[in-house]
């Protein structure tokens, strides 16, 4: 199957087809798309995840027999692997907005089940805040417990972060996020202007910390930002923690408590009015929307 290649968001908004490509590789993160920095190249008008969700629902809802739609905030994972938690946070907010679009659709119709979950977890966790106001930097500037205070992210005049995108991730006092597994890498807690790998390969094939991850790669005292790795890898890896699952709409009652991942499939089948012997249930089975 050949998919038309659409470069501009305006074409997508007025298009009636469903199979569309907006980039030759992975789409850029929300932050990079919104700021149109160098990393987006010539792809300066990529649609948002909520716009793509809205268009998919518009097209699929024309099917009288119902539909299944999966919406993935895939760049959340792709930014947590290189420990770029701030880009991952922006994409998480974008994902939340896509869920909001789906929920409004479900509320209007009354026949649509929404399931929101993840396929795995990462090892990131909020430890406190990071503040250099008294001259300290690196791990010495990570503020804990009562000293942490509150981060100074803003969103215009509304102050609605994290419901809305913050004006900038680079603020005076920001969240301090650390990872349970990571390679050797530098972390000065400053936001990289463009996506930057935490590691590089040397000419002899060794993986080492990438100094370009630092705000000042030539800092003669950059050793204070060095984090010895907990794994022999060039990126962070997935973890085996439980993940959250939420459901809304007809059939949501089948998703409760602690579930094995294979039980999610069984619950989806029951919610859709089918048994596992292949016999159709109610002729008016609900549409099912999945997001992860």
Protein Blocks (a to p, Z undefined) as FASTA:
>chain_A
ZZdddfbfklmmmpcbfbdcfbfbdcddfklmmnopaklmmmlbcccfklmmmmmmmmmm
mpmnbpadddddfklmmmmmnopaklmmmmmmmmmmmmmmmmmmmmmnopaccddddfbd
cfbdcfbdcdfknopacjllpcghjlnmpafbdehjnopafkbccfbfcdfbdcddddfb
dcddddehiacfbacdfbdcdfkopacddfklpmblmlmklmmmpccdfbdcfbdcddfb
dcddddedehklmpgcjddfklmmmmmmmmnopafeopacdfkbcdddddZZ
